[in-house]
Amino acid sequence: MSSSAPPSAKSPAISSKSAKAARERTLEVVQGLSDEQLARRLTHPERGEMWVLDLVQMLAGHAAYHIAQLSEYLEEAAVGTW
């Protein structure tokens, strides 16, 4: 499978490896933020004005959503092998 394949065409193993790498990079950035930086305001293109901390929490929820998707897919794939 080509690395330029759309996310939906990638295998779960590739998707989970990509997700893990992205999460690790995000955690490095977030852990390096000071309280002052987390308290800054920003403008999200769809949600409007929010705190950096709000964005960090939104990212965490987004990651959890994709982990649930992968878990569901893997569970369905495992059941299908019986």
QUIFEN-V394519 format. One record per helix or strand of 2 or more residues. SS is the DSSP state (h for helix, s for strand). FROM is the first residue (numbers start at 0). LEN is the number of residues. Records with the same first field share a line. If there is no record, write none. Layout:
# QUIFEN-V394519
SS: FROM-LEN ; FROM-LEN
This chain:
# QUIFEN-V394519
h: 6-3 ; 11-20 ; 34-4 ; 51-29
s: 40-4 ; 47-4
